[in-house]
Amino acid sequence: MNMAHPTVLLWVWGSLQAFELVEKENIFQRTPCPAFLIFDNAAYLADMSFELPCHCKPEEVSAVVWYYQKHLGSRHTKVLTDFDGRVLTEESQVRVGSDMLVRFSIRMFSLLVFRAQPEDSGLYFCGTRKGDYFYAYDVDIQSSEGMVATFKDQGQEPIPDEHRGNLHIFTTFWEWTPCDRCGVRGEQWRIGLCYLQSPDLSPRYHKTLPDVVSCGSQAVPRKLRAQTSEHTPELLVQSCVVPCEKKVQDGLMAIFSYVAKVGSRPWVPEVPIQFHEQRLGHGLIISCPGSRPEHAVAWDKDHQYLYRTQYLKGVNRSMRVFIDHGNHLHIRFTQLSDRGIYYCWRQGVRVAGFRLGVASRGSYRVSFSDPETRFAMELTLLGYLFITAVFVTIHLCRCCCYLFHCCPNFSP
């Protein structure tokens, strides 16, 4: 009897392992590839990262290659592959503005695109090196420029739907984010993307609802897409209050914290703090570690809470300190009063701090990558062009007057 029990357990465990292996091997057999390639519609906000699973492929295919086309039938096709010695890309290594060829990875047949931009909108194909396609997506990356913010606490309402004949333009909101702070009043929001409903859509694009796709989908004809240009993404914001989860410290850490509080040892911060010194009058952008545009991110300066109702980009055009729609904190033309510690909250937990120092003196190497340098050059160039245009206009007018003898004679 004693030997029977282990034998039965081993047999059951082996059966479960075999069942798991069979499930993994047959996952693509249960999803046959369509005979006629249809595009799945997917919409995201700019700077978001997304994953496109290859839901079907022939059983004999062991590796896939992803292809990208801006428009269906385009002669210019980008080949996205992680083979031939390419190192897998990590999201933390991706920079804003980089080309898509350095912002993607292929893992377990799925395509991952990091920090997508509106230029990445288009068609994505899952196939082989020979160019055989199995599955395809119609991806719409909507820009956050001109994004409309609605604050429920102030009694504001989202943008109403638009009806233009058979065309219905509306906003589809995602789920509410968690509260961005705990223990104090915080905020939560939900992102809304532009969608439309029309019977004139292309039948080659798969739709979750009848005749409904995102506004930038390839299924939308050009004549209809022009009518949706004014309907921008939305951000719905409301207040919230949630308690903080109590962290249980072991005995050694509790004693160390007590000793630190009574002053026998230097004060230990609750979160990692990074020091940065900025030159007076120059701009600065601070990012919260590990955050994404869809995350609930909040910023504090020392003991001051920077709420989106006051500091969100677009609330006031003259704001010098603001939070953009990608959860980054912007400080334009740094002043001495900006010194302090800026704390970052992610998903309701304080995760990092940035101690900002402002230097009023010292050498500074001018670089064309600085926004202030580019702004000064653009302003100087515009002034030069304006003076040149005025000068040319005056001389053209004088030439015309002398040519047609219509100039007034001021001689006595």
Secondary structure, 3 states (H helix, E strand, C coil): CCCHHHHHHHHHHHHHHHHHHHHHHCCCCCCCCCCCCCEEEEEEECCCCEEECCCCCCCCCCCCEEEEECCCCCCCEEEECCCCCCCCCCHHHCCCCCCHHHCEEEECCEEEECCCCHHHCEEEEEECCCCCEEEEEEEEEECCCCCEEEEHHHCCCCCCCEEECCEEEEEEECCCCCCCCCCCEEEEEEEEEEEEECCCCCCCEECCECCEEECCCCCCCHHHHHHHCCCCCEEEEEEEECCCCCCCCCHHHHHHHHHHHHCCCCCCCCCCEEEEEEECCCCEEECCCCCCCCCCEEEEECCEEECHHHHECCCCCCCCEEECCCCCEEECCCCHHHCEEEEEEECCEEEEEEEEEEECCCCCCCCCCCHHHHHHHHHHHHHHHHHHHHHHHHHHHHHHHHHHCCCCCCCC
